[in-house]
Every structure is written in structure tokens, then in C-alpha cells.
Amino acid sequence: MKRLLIALLVLVAAPAGAERIKDLAGIAGVRSNQLIGYGLVVGLDGTGDQTSQTPFTIQSIRNMLAQFGVVVPPNVNPQLKNVAAAVVHATLPPFARAGQTIDVTVSSLGNAKSLRGGSLLLTPLKGADGQVYAMAQGSVAVGGLGVSGADGSKISVNVPSAGLIPSGATVEREVASPFADGGPLTLQLNRADFTTASRVTQAINRSFGEGTAVSRDAGSIDVRAPQDPQQRVAFVSIIENIDVAPADAPARVVINTRTGTVVMGGDVRVSPAAVSHGSLTVTIAERADVSQPAPFSRGETVVTPRSQIEVSEEKKPMFLFGPIVTLAQVVEAVNRVGAGPSDLVAILEALREAGALRAELVVI
């Protein structure tokens, strides 16, 4: 109890510009799990699957009806327009208990035009281990709209072939969590960094005593925690709210070649270098000169091809980077010569090849 009071006093005097451990790390084993299932959406207004092209929809309908004692003759192929096969997926949050509800997303699997107005029939949702963890059912809320005409024209707004069922699944099986085992907890940093891991360890030890936290590597920190569940929850609550100044991000320039977006970190530096960047334009024009003879001279018309070549080079001044250049100075120098995003990419790549760019260049 005394250690908890000391930790609360430490939280009052938080360093400026710091972040909570809650925003820097998570607890190992406390995670969400993905669920997936296959089901049928019924009650559509003629926008369901074309069963002649989606045989799995007919097979699903036969299996469902057989469970209710309805047998469809093998030689009968029902042409249904109000049913659609769908994939249902959801995320099971940590510590979810049986009886709680979660949201589910329903997406058309076949060629259904829209799921608007449909209802999902009872669908089991399974985890990666093949076990059923939730059951989904309910009306599908579709935000999209699709309208088509007889001549083939159509208008679509958003995606009408997928929708959401708020609180559409009920949890049936709980996922075991190591949090209640009573052993030590492991904090996992969202971004592995030795400096941040060291600072988090020191902050926890200042609050609860030396040896409470031990850094395992750049991304993991082992923390001794109380075994009593109530004290364990209070202990983690205090740790999450401890403020720590994270390490500065590495100097990095990220270039998206598809969109021309360039993002530079605040620690990007450029060593002394002179840069000149311009564009060369070559224009070639072809024309034909016709020479007509004088009247009654018995001459012949002569066609002479003429080629006109012009070379123009855009004049841009050379700019010089000093020995210590900040990000603001880099941007100012590039803007001064009127370089666009593609020009900036070329300049940065050339600076890296010259060894003048003191940052990692990442091209995506």
C-alpha cells in the first residue's frame, strides 16, 4: 500500500512533453482475437445471388432447410433472388465474457448486388483454433446504395454489398488470459527502442522500488506484479498512467512514389552540399517545304523535308546547404528553387548517394 501511495505522488510531478506508458506499450497476452464465419443473408429485395452462378449458395440453402425437415429434391434447382451467401467477421476484445455482445461485419461472398434490407441467419463465428466463440444474427445495416437500369447503366454510392450489425454477435466462449495467472507481467513497447525501454524501466522502479521492472530487450519489460486480482488491477492502472519521455524518433525520410508524398522527420540533417536541379526540354518539329516551278517552265514540283530542333533548359539557381541544416532550412531551400514533389525526391536521392543526407531514406 505504501508503494502505491508513493507511485501516486510521483504521477503528480510528470515531466513536460512526456507520454503515458499506456500510450507507449501494452501488456503481453492482453489482445483481441479475430473471428470469422459463413452465413446466409435473407429477405433481400431481388438483389441476392444469382444462384445459377453461385452453386455454394444453393448448397447452403439445402443444408439449412434439411435441418428443419425440409428436403429439396436433387433434380430441383431453385432460382432464388432474395438470398445471399456472406462472410461474417468480428473482433473479440480482450476480457470479453460470455453473454456480452460485439459488432459484426457482413460481406457478400457471391454476386449479390446489395445486402440492404437483409437479415443474417444464425451464424457461428470461429477463431483461429476452429472453436466457436460467438454466434451472430440480426438485421444488416448497409450504408451504400446501388441502382441499375434496364439498359445496363448503374449508379453506386459507397459499397452496398457489405454492412454492419451493431451488437450482432453474442460471446459464447471466453478466451483465457495470462493476466489472471498471478505471474510477472510483460510490457511490450509499440515501437521497439532501447532508450524508451530503459526510461520506462527507470520510471517504474522509481515509483515502486528498484527491481520491480527489468528490461528484457528493446521491446519487452518484465514487471513484478501482485498476485491478488484486485491489487493487480490497481497496480497496472498506476503503471499505465506513469509519464515517460519517449526517445526521439530516428532521422528518416519517407517517400511515397505513387502519390509523390514526402515526409521528413524533425531530426533530418544535411551535411555541406551544393545542389543544382533543373529540367531539359527537347522539341522536334517536322515540316515539308514545297518548291513550285515557274509557269510554262516545264519544271517539277519538289518537296523538301525540314526538321526543326529546339533545346531549352530551365534555369534554376544552385543552392548551398551549410554544415548544420535543420528540417526547416531544407524545406526552405527546396521551396526557394520551386521544386515540386518529384523534384524533391530526385534531390533527396542524389543527396543520399553523395553521402550528404544524414537520415534513412525509405521509399514505399
C-alpha positions in Angstrom: 0.0 0.0 0.0 2.9 2.4 0.8 4.4 1.8 -2.6 1.0 2.6 -4.3 0.9 5.9 -2.4 4.4 6.8 -3.4 3.6 6.0 -7.1 0.6 8.3 -6.9 2.8 11.1 -5.6 5.2 10.5 -8.5 2.4 10.9 -11.0 1.7 14.4 -9.8 5.1 15.7 -10.9 5.2 14.4 -14.5 7.9 15.6 -16.9 6.9 18.1 -19.6 6.3 16.6 -23.0 6.0 13.0 -21.6 3.6 10.4 -22.6 1.8 7.8 -20.6 3.0 4.2 -20.5 -0.5 3.3 -21.7 0.2 5.1 -25.0 3.7 3.6 -25.3 3.2 -0.1 -24.5 0.7 -2.8 -24.0 0.6 -5.9 -21.8 1.6 -9.2 -23.4 -1.3 -11.6 -23.7 -3.9 -8.8 -23.4 -5.0 -8.7 -27.0 -8.0 -9.0 -29.3 -8.8 -12.1 -31.5 -10.3 -12.3 -34.9 -13.4 -14.3 -35.6 -14.9 -15.4 -38.9 -17.9 -17.3 -40.1 -20.1 -18.2 -43.1 -23.8 -17.5 -43.2 -26.8 -16.6 -45.3 -28.5 -13.2 -45.6 -32.2 -13.5 -46.4 -35.0 -11.0 -47.1 -33.3 -9.1 -49.9 -35.4 -7.3 -52.4 -34.3 -9.2 -55.5 -30.7 -8.2 -55.1 -29.3 -11.5 -53.9 -27.0 -14.0 -55.5 -27.7 -15.4 -59.0 -27.9 -19.0 -57.9 -27.0 -20.3 -61.3 -23.6 -18.8 -60.9 -23.1 -19.4 -57.2 -23.8 -23.1 -56.5 -22.5 -22.8 -52.9 -25.5 -20.6 -52.1 -27.9 -23.3 -53.2 -25.9 -25.9 -51.3 -26.1 -23.8 -48.1 -29.9 -23.4 -48.5 -30.3 -27.1 -49.0 -28.3 -27.9 -45.8 -30.2 -25.3 -43.8 -33.6 -26.5 -44.9 -32.6 -30.1 -44.2 -32.1 -29.2 -40.6 -35.7 -28.1 -40.4 -37.0 -31.3 -42.1 -37.5 -29.7 -45.5 -36.0 -31.7 -48.3 -35.4 -30.2 -51.7 -35.4 -32.8 -54.5 -32.0 -33.3 -56.1 -33.4 -32.6 -59.6 -34.8 -29.2 -58.5 -32.6 -26.1 -58.8 -34.4 -23.3 -57.1 -33.8 -19.8 -58.6 -33.7 -17.5 -55.6 -33.1 -13.8 -55.7 -33.6 -12.9 -52.1 -30.7 -14.9 -50.5 -27.0 -14.1 -50.5 -24.1 -16.0 -49.2 -21.9 -13.9 -46.9 -18.7 -13.9 -44.9 -19.1 -12.6 -41.3 -16.2 -11.4 -39.3 -15.7 -9.7 -36.0 -13.1 -8.8 -33.4 -13.3 -10.4 -30.0 -11.9 -7.8 -27.5 -9.7 -8.9 -24.5 -11.5 -10.0 -21.3 -14.8 -10.5 -23.2 -17.2 -12.6 -21.1 -19.9 -15.0 -22.2 -23.1 -13.1 -22.8 -21.5 -9.8 -24.0 -22.3 -8.6 -27.5 -19.9 -7.4 -30.2 -20.3 -5.8 -33.6 -20.0 -7.9 -36.7 -19.4 -7.1 -40.4 -21.2 -8.9 -43.1 -19.8 -9.0 -46.7 -21.3 -10.6 -49.7 -19.4 -13.7 -51.0 -21.2 -14.2 -54.3 -22.6 -11.8 -56.8 -25.3 -10.2 -54.8 -25.9 -6.6 -55.8 -26.9 -5.3 -52.4 -27.4 -6.5 -48.8 -29.8 -3.6 -48.0 -32.8 -4.8 -46.0 -31.5 -8.3 -45.4 -31.2 -10.3 -42.2 -28.3 -12.6 -41.3 -29.4 -16.0 -40.1 -27.8 -17.6 -37.1 -24.0 -17.9 -37.9 -21.3 -19.4 -35.7 -18.1 -17.4 -35.5 -14.9 -19.3 -35.1 -11.4 -18.4 -34.1 -8.0 -19.5 -35.5 -8.2 -22.7 -33.4 -11.5 -23.7 -35.1 -13.6 -23.3 -31.9 -16.8 -21.3 -31.9 -16.5 -18.2 -29.8 -19.7 -16.2 -30.7 -23.0 -16.5 -32.5 -24.1 -13.8 -34.9 -27.6 -12.9 -36.2 -29.6 -9.8 -36.9 -30.6 -7.1 -39.5 -27.8 -5.8 -41.7 -27.3 -2.0 -41.8 -25.9 -1.0 -45.2 -24.6 2.4 -45.8 -24.2 2.0 -49.6 -26.7 2.2 -52.4 -26.8 0.6 -55.8 -29.3 1.3 -58.6 -29.2 -0.2 -62.1 -31.4 0.3 -65.3 -32.6 -2.0 -68.0 -30.0 -0.6 -70.5 -27.1 -1.6 -68.2 -26.5 1.8 -66.7 -26.0 1.8 -62.9 -25.1 4.2 -60.0 -23.4 3.0 -56.9 -22.8 5.0 -53.7 -20.2 3.5 -51.3 -20.4 -0.3 -51.2 -23.9 -1.8 -50.9 -22.5 -5.4 -50.8 -21.2 -5.1 -47.2 -22.9 -4.0 -44.0 -22.7 -3.9 -40.2 -24.8 -5.5 -37.4 -24.2 -3.4 -34.3 -24.0 -5.8 -31.3 -24.9 -8.5 -33.7 -23.0 -11.3 -32.1 -23.2 -12.8 -28.6 -20.0 -14.2 -27.0 -20.3 -17.9 -26.1 -16.8 -18.8 -25.2 -14.2 -16.9 -23.2 -10.5 -16.6 -24.2 -8.1 -17.4 -21.4 -5.8 -14.5 -20.5 -2.5 -14.8 -18.7 -3.2 -11.6 -16.8 -5.0 -13.5 -14.0 -2.3 -16.2 -13.6 -0.5 -14.2 -10.9 2.9 -14.2 -12.5 5.0 -11.3 -13.7 3.6 -9.0 -16.4 5.4 -8.2 -19.6 5.1 -4.7 -21.1 5.5 -4.7 -24.9 6.5 -1.4 -26.5 4.5 -0.3 -29.5 7.8 0.7 -31.2 10.9 -1.1 -30.0 13.6 1.3 -28.8 16.4 0.7 -26.3 16.2 4.3 -24.9 12.5 4.2 -24.4 12.7 0.7 -22.7 15.3 2.0 -20.4 13.3 5.1 -19.4 10.1 3.1 -18.8 12.1 0.7 -16.6 13.6 3.5 -14.6 10.2 5.3 -14.2 8.5 2.1 -12.8 11.4 1.4 -10.5 11.3 5.0 -9.2 7.6 4.5 -8.4 7.6 1.0 -6.9 11.2 0.3 -5.9 14.3 -0.9 -7.6 14.0 -4.4 -9.2 10.2 -4.1 -9.9 10.9 -3.7 -13.6 13.6 -5.3 -15.7 14.2 -4.6 -19.4 14.4 -7.8 -21.3 15.3 -6.2 -24.7 14.4 -3.1 -26.7 10.7 -4.0 -26.8 9.9 -6.0 -23.7 10.0 -5.1 -20.0 9.2 -7.7 -17.2 7.3 -6.2 -14.2 6.7 -7.9 -10.9 3.0 -7.6 -10.0 0.8 -8.5 -7.0 -0.9 -11.9 -7.2 -4.2 -10.7 -5.7 -6.5 -9.8 -8.7 -7.8 -6.6 -7.1 -4.3 -5.3 -6.3 -3.1 -6.5 -9.7 -5.7 -4.3 -11.5 -4.8 -1.3 -9.3 -1.1 -1.9 -9.9 -1.5 -1.9 -13.7 -3.7 1.2 -13.6 -1.0 3.1 -11.8 1.7 1.9 -14.2 -0.4 2.9 -17.3 -0.6 6.5 -16.1 3.1 6.9 -15.3 4.5 9.6 -17.7 7.7 8.8 -19.6 9.5 10.9 -22.1 10.0 8.5 -25.1 13.2 8.5 -27.2 13.4 10.8 -30.2 12.4 9.1 -33.5 15.2 8.1 -35.8 16.1 10.6 -38.6 14.1 9.2 -41.5 12.7 10.5 -44.8 9.7 8.5 -46.2 8.8 8.9 -49.9 5.6 7.6 -51.4 6.4 7.2 -55.1 2.8 6.6 -56.1 1.4 9.8 -54.6 4.5 12.0 -54.5 4.2 12.5 -50.8 7.4 13.2 -48.9 7.5 13.2 -45.1 10.7 14.2 -43.3 11.4 13.7 -39.6 12.4 16.6 -37.4 16.0 15.2 -36.9 16.8 15.1 -40.6 20.2 16.8 -41.3 22.2 17.5 -44.4 26.0 17.9 -44.4 27.6 20.6 -46.6 26.5 20.1 -50.2 25.7 22.2 -53.3 22.6 21.3 -55.3 21.5 22.3 -58.8 18.3 20.8 -60.2 16.7 21.8 -63.5 14.8 20.3 -66.4 15.9 19.9 -70.0 13.3 20.0 -72.8 13.9 18.9 -76.4 11.4 19.8 -79.1 11.5 18.3 -82.6 9.2 19.7 -85.3 8.9 18.2 -88.8 7.6 20.1 -91.8 7.8 19.9 -95.6 8.8 22.8 -97.9 7.2 22.7 -101.4 9.1 24.3 -104.3 6.8 25.1 -107.3 8.4 25.8 -110.8 7.6 28.9 -112.7 4.6 28.8 -115.1 5.4 27.2 -118.5 9.0 26.4 -117.3 8.5 22.6 -117.6 9.9 22.3 -114.1 8.8 19.7 -111.5 7.4 20.3 -108.0 9.9 19.4 -105.4 9.1 18.6 -101.7 11.9 19.2 -99.3 11.6 17.9 -95.7 12.7 20.2 -93.0 13.4 19.4 -89.3 13.5 22.0 -86.6 15.1 21.1 -83.2 15.0 23.3 -80.2 16.6 22.6 -76.8 15.5 24.6 -73.8 16.9 24.2 -70.3 15.1 25.5 -67.3 17.4 27.8 -65.4 17.4 27.2 -61.7 19.9 28.6 -59.3 22.3 26.4 -57.3 21.6 26.4 -53.6 24.1 25.6 -50.9 23.5 23.6 -47.7 25.6 24.7 -44.8 27.4 22.5 -42.3 24.4 22.3 -39.9 21.0 22.3 -41.6 17.7 21.8 -39.9 14.5 20.4 -41.4 13.1 23.9 -41.8 16.1 25.0 -43.7 16.0 22.0 -46.0 12.3 22.8 -46.9 13.0 26.5 -47.3 15.9 25.8 -49.7 13.9 23.4 -51.8 10.9 25.7 -52.0 13.1 28.6 -53.0 14.0 26.9 -56.3 10.4 25.9 -56.9 11.0 22.2 -56.8 7.9 20.0 -56.8 7.4 16.7 -55.0 9.0 14.7 -57.8 11.9 17.1 -57.9 12.3 16.8 -54.2 12.5 13.0 -54.4 15.3 13.3 -57.0 17.2 15.8 -54.8 17.0 13.7 -51.7 18.1 10.5 -53.6 21.0 12.4 -55.0 22.0 13.7 -51.6 21.9 10.2 -50.2 24.1 8.9 -53.0 26.5 11.8 -52.2 26.6 10.9 -48.5 25.2 14.3 -47.5 21.8 13.1 -46.3 22.1 12.3 -42.6 18.9 10.2 -42.5 17.4 6.9 -43.5 15.6 7.2 -46.9 12.6 4.9 -47.1 10.8 4.5 -50.4 7.3 2.9 -50.4 
